[in-house]
């Protein structure tokens, strides 16, 4: 195992845990974020996880998957609550 694998995992876990309050607030307040931004972030985190896998960095893959999962939840909540926010939430998607 390379030291970079551990560093990427730790950073990814911190980023993932920092998203917990965002997810909680979105669920409680029935609000969302810009869907295009959320979906793009989720998609590129999946790509990064695949890149980490090709570099044989299993811990980084795990961290990337956790972050991608958090952004998948944020994207899903944004889609679910988009009717509460009006057209600004989906601006740039249509």
Secondary structure by P-SEA (a helix, b strand, c coil): ccaaaaaaaaaaaaaaaaaaaaaaaaaaacccccaaaaaaaaaaaaaaaaaaaaaccaaaaaaaaaaaaaaaaaaaaaaaaccccccccccccc
